[in-house]
Amino acid sequence: MAKVEKLSAPDADKAIAGIEGWIREDEKWMQGSYRFAAFMDAVAFVGEVAAIAEEMNHHPFIAIDYKKVTLRLTSWNAGGLTELDMQSAQRYNEAYHRFRVK
């Protein structure tokens, strides 16, 4: 993966504000949560997240709490949030919306 630059706090805040359902946890982390009708739907969504993460070579922390999936992102090599985190969150939201239409 190419070196990515850490976003300034104002730039990170502005970018996250434009991503539905995502919040900034602190200086280094952002988090998004997704709810599903059934446990197996949540697990299937995590499979889609995993495929996206592998394609992007940028992997989230994933928690499955019954019918809720929580994703947390940061860019370790940049020491905080980067454009790659924002792109990942957008891709996960797109997958969620496609999944919900099925």
N, C-alpha and C positions, 0 to 999 in steps of 0.2 A: 504494500500500500504506500502510495506517495505521501510525503509529509504534508500534513494539513495544519493550518494556522488556527490558533485559538481565537474565538470571537471575543470582542470586547463585551463587557456586561450590557451596555445599551443595545449593541447589535444582537446579542443573544436574546435579550428580552423582546426586542422587536420581531425577530424571526419566530420565536416560540409563540408569541401572541397571534401569529398568522397560521398556526397549526392547531386545528380543532382538537380539543380534548387533552392537550399537552400543557404541562406546567413546568416551571423551573423550580427544582428542589433547593438548590444552593448554587454556589459559584461554578461547580463542576458537573452537576447532574440535571437532567430533565426526565420527566416521567409522563407516561400516557397509560390510561386504563381503558379496557374494553369489556363490555358485558355481553353475555350470550344467553340464549334460551335454554341451552342444555350443556352439561359438562363436556360431552363429546364434541360439541361445536367449538368450545374453547380450546380443546386439545387439537382439533383440526386446524384452527387458526394459528396455533403455535407452530404447526408444521409449515404453514405458509410463511410465517415470520422467519423461521429457520432457513428456508430456501432463499428468501430475500437477503438475509444476513450473510449467507455464504456467497451469494452473487456479488454483494457489495464488499465482502471481506471486512465487515464491521458488525460486531455481534452485541446484542443487547443483553442485559440481565433480564431474566424472564421469571415471573411468578405466576403460577396457576392456583387460584383460590376458588375451587369449585367452578362456578360459571363466570368468573372474572379473571382476566389476564392483565397483568401489569408489566409494562416494559420500562426499563430505565436505560438511559444512554449517556455516555461520555466518550471522549476521545483521549485515551490514556497517553498516547505519544505527544499530544498537544497540551496536556495538563488541564483540560476542560472541554467546553462545548465548541464544536466546529460546524462548518457548513455540512460536513458529512453526517453529523447527528441530525441536522434539520432534514436533509434528504432522506435519511433512514426513517424518521418519524412520518414524513409525508408518504413514503412507500408503504409503511405499515397501515396508515389510515386508508390508503387506496385499497389495500388488500382487505381490510375490515369492511369497507363499503361494498366491495365485490362479493365478499363472503355473505354479507347480510342480504344481498339481492338473490342469492341462490335459492 
